[in-house]
């Protein structure tokens, strides 16, 4: 089941680019979409779509959190930014191959 969420993060472009550099060029398994936009009031907003919640959790454990830790110089802040889970009713797109819900 497709899993999606929005997360506002209190970081700027420079730190975001360090995180992306730490992730490296290989696609993150299970990620269907990662969209990063600048918020008008500061910080960034991530819009995430994953194959499943389990794939998302695995990616955070194995790739994303280690990359964020490295970008922060060893340890990311203890408090995770709030995640707003989205109820996915329908999704299509070229990355999916076929419609999923």
Secondary structure, DSSP 8 states (H G I E B T S, - for coil): --EEEEEEE---HHHHHHHHHHH-SS--TTEEEEEEEE-TTSSEEEEEEES-HHHHHHHIIIIIHHHHHHHTTS---SS---EEEE----B--TTTSS-B-
